[in-house]
Amino acid sequence: MVHPSAPTGGVAARLADVRGRVRAAALAAGRDPAQIRILLATKTLPPAVIRAAIAAGGTLIGENRVQEVLAKADELADVPHETHFIGHLQSNKVTMVLPHISCLQTLDSAALADRLQARLETMDRGLDVLVQVNVSGEATKSGVPPAEVADLVAAIARHPRLVLRGFMTIGLNSPDRAAVRRGYAELAGIRARAAAEGWPGAAVATELSMGMSGDYADAIAEGATIVRLGSAVFGPRTPVPAR
């Protein structure tokens, strides 16, 4: 559900500040800041706030819930932007969400790949995907275990409508920054293996979507190409109960 009272004031200034911080983190890691994109995590935010962020240059947004994608689609249709889906996607909601997204960052099973391929065939279009990997081993997180990534990539390669662009993870929920970074380094290692070993279907799998508002600098240090930022740009958001 969209939060009705998220403030619009200050979004442009906070986005500019975050851009500067991302740039500084990239330079500190010896990386080109142009290699890193900021994805604005817009869960619970109303279209007016998202429009303000897009107007300030934040044209890549990510949604966690299918119902929010659908609720906001019409009100954002007239502003150029790109929407990625970054939440767990149930197979029975594939048909609803596909018309509104350009990338699914959370592909974590061969069954979901099968469902996507079937629907994309009827739509006569393709879809960029990232494989979600559970590098932390936490039961509360979605994603394929690292040991099973190669098999899932092989399954995706059998579906011509799916284009594997890289890998995604949600970092370990821990104040131990070194432990969090180890997870991000593991995801970077998976990308490196895919390239070095020539995994089928992974020729353009260069993206690493990892890092959020609290740990994006560490993710950048480990090679993130997409950082998913919400509160860093929009400020704290009052939780809205799911219905």
CORDATA-V456801 format. One record per residue. RES is the residue in three letters. SS is DSSP state (A for helix, B for strand, O for the rest). OMEGA is omega as a letter, one per 40 degrees, with the letter a starting at -180 (* if undefined). D_FIRST is the distance of its C-alpha to the first C-alpha in Angstrom with 1 decimal. Layout:
res=RES ss=SS omega=OMEGA d_first=D_FIRST
res=RES ss=SS omega=OMEGA d_first=D_FIRST
//
This chain:
res=MET ss=O omega=i d_first=0.0
res=VAL ss=O omega=i d_first=3.8
res=HIS ss=O omega=a d_first=6.4
res=PRO ss=O omega=a d_first=8.9
res=SER ss=O omega=i d_first=12.0
res=ALA ss=O omega=a d_first=12.4
res=PRO ss=O omega=i d_first=16.1
res=THR ss=O omega=a d_first=17.8
res=GLY ss=O omega=i d_first=21.2
res=GLY ss=O omega=a d_first=22.7
res=VAL ss=A omega=a d_first=20.6
res=ALA ss=A omega=a d_first=23.7
res=ALA ss=A omega=i d_first=26.0
res=ARG ss=A omega=i d_first=23.9
res=LEU ss=A omega=i d_first=23.6
res=ALA ss=A omega=i d_first=27.4
res=ASP ss=A omega=i d_first=28.0
res=VAL ss=A omega=i d_first=26.0
res=ARG ss=A omega=i d_first=28.0
res=GLY ss=A omega=i d_first=31.1
res=ARG ss=A omega=i d_first=30.2
res=VAL ss=A omega=i d_first=29.5
res=ARG ss=A omega=a d_first=32.7
res=ALA ss=A omega=i d_first=34.6
res=ALA ss=A omega=i d_first=33.3
res=ALA ss=A omega=a d_first=34.4
res=LEU ss=A omega=i d_first=37.8
res=ALA ss=A omega=i d_first=38.3
res=ALA ss=O omega=a d_first=37.8
res=GLY ss=O omega=a d_first=40.2
res=ARG ss=O omega=i d_first=37.7
res=ASP ss=O omega=i d_first=37.2
res=PRO ss=A omega=a d_first=34.0
res=ALA ss=A omega=i d_first=33.6
res=GLN ss=A omega=a d_first=32.9
res=ILE ss=O omega=i d_first=29.5
res=ARG ss=B omega=i d_first=26.3
res=ILE ss=B omega=i d_first=23.4
res=LEU ss=B omega=i d_first=20.0
res=LEU ss=B omega=i d_first=17.2
res=ALA ss=B omega=a d_first=14.3
res=THR ss=O omega=i d_first=11.4
res=LYS ss=O omega=i d_first=8.4
res=THR ss=O omega=a d_first=5.9
res=LEU ss=O omega=i d_first=8.7
res=PRO ss=O omega=a d_first=9.2
res=PRO ss=A omega=a d_first=12.0
res=ALA ss=A omega=i d_first=14.7
res=VAL ss=A omega=i d_first=14.5
res=ILE ss=A omega=i d_first=14.6
res=ARG ss=A omega=i d_first=17.4
res=ALA ss=A omega=i d_first=19.3
res=ALA ss=A omega=i d_first=19.2
res=ILE ss=A omega=i d_first=20.4
res=ALA ss=A omega=i d_first=23.1
res=ALA ss=O omega=i d_first=24.2
res=GLY ss=O omega=i d_first=24.7
res=GLY ss=O omega=a d_first=21.7
res=THR ss=O omega=i d_first=21.5
res=LEU ss=B omega=a d_first=20.3
res=ILE ss=B omega=i d_first=16.6
res=GLY ss=B omega=i d_first=14.8
res=GLU ss=B omega=a d_first=11.5
res=ASN ss=O omega=a d_first=10.8
res=ARG ss=O omega=a d_first=8.6
res=VAL ss=A omega=a d_first=10.2
res=GLN ss=A omega=i d_first=7.5
res=GLU ss=A omega=i d_first=6.4
res=VAL ss=A omega=a d_first=10.2
res=LEU ss=A omega=a d_first=10.8
res=ALA ss=A omega=a d_first=8.6
res=LYS ss=A omega=a d_first=10.4
res=ALA ss=A omega=a d_first=13.7
res=ASP ss=A omega=a d_first=15.6
res=GLU ss=A omega=i d_first=15.1
res=LEU ss=A omega=a d_first=16.2
res=ALA ss=O omega=a d_first=18.9
res=ASP ss=O omega=i d_first=21.7
res=VAL ss=O omega=a d_first=21.5
res=PRO ss=O omega=i d_first=23.1
res=HIS ss=O omega=i d_first=21.0
res=GLU ss=B omega=a d_first=20.5
res=THR ss=B omega=i d_first=17.4
res=HIS ss=B omega=i d_first=17.7
res=PHE ss=B omega=a d_first=15.6
res=ILE ss=O omega=i d_first=15.8
res=GLY ss=O omega=i d_first=14.1
res=HIS ss=O omega=a d_first=15.9
res=LEU ss=O omega=i d_first=16.4
res=GLN ss=O omega=a d_first=17.4
res=SER ss=A omega=a d_first=20.4
res=ASN ss=A omega=i d_first=19.2
res=LYS ss=A omega=a d_first=16.3
res=VAL ss=A omega=a d_first=18.9
res=THR ss=A omega=a d_first=19.8
res=MET ss=A omega=a d_first=16.4
res=VAL ss=A omega=a d_first=15.7
res=LEU ss=A omega=a d_first=19.3
res=PRO ss=O omega=a d_first=19.8
res=HIS ss=O omega=a d_first=17.3
res=ILE ss=O omega=i d_first=18.4
res=SER ss=O omega=a d_first=21.8
res=CYS ss=B omega=i d_first=21.6
res=LEU ss=B omega=a d_first=20.3
res=GLN ss=B omega=a d_first=20.9
res=THR ss=B omega=i d_first=20.4
res=LEU ss=B omega=a d_first=23.1
res=ASP ss=O omega=i d_first=24.6
res=SER ss=O omega=i d_first=26.6
res=ALA ss=A omega=i d_first=29.3
res=ALA ss=A omega=i d_first=27.6
res=LEU ss=A omega=i d_first=24.5
res=ALA ss=A omega=i d_first=27.0
res=ASP ss=A omega=a d_first=28.9
res=ARG ss=A omega=i d_first=25.8
res=LEU ss=A omega=a d_first=24.9
res=GLN ss=A omega=a d_first=28.6
res=ALA ss=A omega=a d_first=29.0
res=ARG ss=A omega=i d_first=26.1
res=LEU ss=A omega=i d_first=27.2
res=GLU ss=A omega=a d_first=30.7
res=THR ss=A omega=i d_first=29.7
res=MET ss=A omega=a d_first=27.8
res=ASP ss=O omega=i d_first=30.9
res=ARG ss=O omega=i d_first=29.0
res=GLY ss=O omega=i d_first=28.6
res=LEU ss=B omega=i d_first=25.8
res=ASP ss=B omega=i d_first=26.1
res=VAL ss=B omega=i d_first=25.0
res=LEU ss=B omega=i d_first=25.3
res=VAL ss=B omega=i d_first=26.2
res=GLN ss=B omega=a d_first=24.1
res=VAL ss=B omega=i d_first=26.7
res=ASN ss=O omega=a d_first=26.3
res=VAL ss=O omega=a d_first=29.0
res=SER ss=O omega=a d_first=28.3
res=GLY ss=O omega=a d_first=28.9
res=GLU ss=O omega=a d_first=26.1
res=ALA ss=O omega=a d_first=25.0
res=THR ss=O omega=a d_first=21.4
res=LYS ss=O omega=i d_first=21.2
res=SER ss=O omega=i d_first=21.2
res=GLY ss=O omega=i d_first=24.0
res=VAL ss=B omega=i d_first=27.6
res=PRO ss=O omega=a d_first=30.3
res=PRO ss=A omega=a d_first=32.5
res=ALA ss=A omega=a d_first=35.5
res=GLU ss=A omega=a d_first=33.8
res=VAL ss=A omega=a d_first=32.5
res=ALA ss=A omega=i d_first=35.7
res=ASP ss=A omega=i d_first=35.5
res=LEU ss=A omega=i d_first=32.0
res=VAL ss=A omega=i d_first=33.1
res=ALA ss=A omega=i d_first=36.0
res=ALA ss=A omega=i d_first=33.9
res=ILE ss=A omega=a d_first=31.7
res=ALA ss=A omega=i d_first=35.0
res=ARG ss=O omega=a d_first=35.9
res=HIS ss=O omega=a d_first=33.1
res=PRO ss=O omega=i d_first=34.2
res=ARG ss=O omega=a d_first=30.9
res=LEU ss=B omega=i d_first=29.3
res=VAL ss=B omega=a d_first=30.3
res=LEU ss=B omega=a d_first=30.0
res=ARG ss=B omega=i d_first=29.4
res=GLY ss=B omega=a d_first=29.3
res=PHE ss=B omega=a d_first=27.6
res=MET ss=B omega=i d_first=24.5
res=THR ss=O omega=i d_first=24.0
res=ILE ss=O omega=a d_first=22.0
res=GLY ss=O omega=i d_first=24.7
res=LEU ss=O omega=i d_first=26.1
res=ASN ss=O omega=a d_first=24.5
res=SER ss=O omega=i d_first=27.7
res=PRO ss=O omega=a d_first=29.3
res=ASP ss=O omega=a d_first=32.2
res=ARG ss=A omega=i d_first=32.0
res=ALA ss=A omega=i d_first=34.8
res=ALA ss=A omega=i d_first=33.1
res=VAL ss=A omega=a d_first=29.9
res=ARG ss=A omega=i d_first=32.2
res=ARG ss=A omega=i d_first=34.1
res=GLY ss=A omega=i d_first=31.0
res=TYR ss=A omega=i d_first=30.4
res=ALA ss=A omega=i d_first=34.2
res=GLU ss=A omega=i d_first=34.0
res=LEU ss=A omega=i d_first=31.4
res=ALA ss=A omega=i d_first=33.7
res=GLY ss=A omega=i d_first=36.6
res=ILE ss=A omega=i d_first=34.9
res=ARG ss=A omega=a d_first=34.6
res=ALA ss=A omega=i d_first=38.3
res=ARG ss=A omega=a d_first=39.4
res=ALA ss=A omega=i d_first=37.8
res=ALA ss=A omega=a d_first=39.7
res=ALA ss=A omega=a d_first=42.9
res=GLU ss=O omega=i d_first=43.2
res=GLY ss=O omega=i d_first=42.2
res=TRP ss=O omega=i d_first=39.4
res=PRO ss=O omega=i d_first=39.1
res=GLY ss=O omega=a d_first=36.2
res=ALA ss=O omega=a d_first=35.6
res=ALA ss=O omega=a d_first=37.8
res=VAL ss=O omega=a d_first=35.0
res=ALA ss=O omega=a d_first=32.8
res=THR ss=O omega=a d_first=33.0
res=GLU ss=B omega=i d_first=29.4
res=LEU ss=B omega=i d_first=28.3
res=SER ss=B omega=a d_first=24.6
res=MET ss=O omega=a d_first=24.6
res=GLY ss=O omega=i d_first=24.1
res=MET ss=O omega=a d_first=21.2
res=SER ss=O omega=a d_first=21.3
res=GLY ss=O omega=a d_first=23.6
res=ASP ss=O omega=a d_first=26.0
res=TYR ss=A omega=i d_first=26.1
res=ALA ss=A omega=i d_first=29.7
res=ASP ss=A omega=i d_first=30.8
res=ALA ss=A omega=i d_first=29.0
res=ILE ss=A omega=i d_first=30.8
res=ALA ss=A omega=a d_first=34.0
res=GLU ss=O omega=i d_first=33.7
res=GLY ss=O omega=a d_first=33.0
res=ALA ss=O omega=i d_first=29.3
res=THR ss=O omega=i d_first=29.0
res=ILE ss=B omega=i d_first=25.2
res=VAL ss=B omega=a d_first=23.4
res=ARG ss=B omega=a d_first=19.7
res=LEU ss=B omega=i d_first=18.9
res=GLY ss=O omega=a d_first=15.9
res=SER ss=A omega=i d_first=17.1
res=ALA ss=A omega=a d_first=20.6
res=VAL ss=A omega=a d_first=19.6
res=PHE ss=A omega=a d_first=16.6
res=GLY ss=O omega=i d_first=17.7
res=PRO ss=O omega=i d_first=16.2
res=ARG ss=O omega=i d_first=12.5
res=THR ss=O omega=i d_first=11.6
res=PRO ss=O omega=i d_first=9.7
res=VAL ss=O omega=a d_first=6.7
res=PRO ss=O omega=i d_first=7.6
res=ALA ss=O omega=i d_first=6.5
res=ARG ss=O omega=* d_first=7.5
//
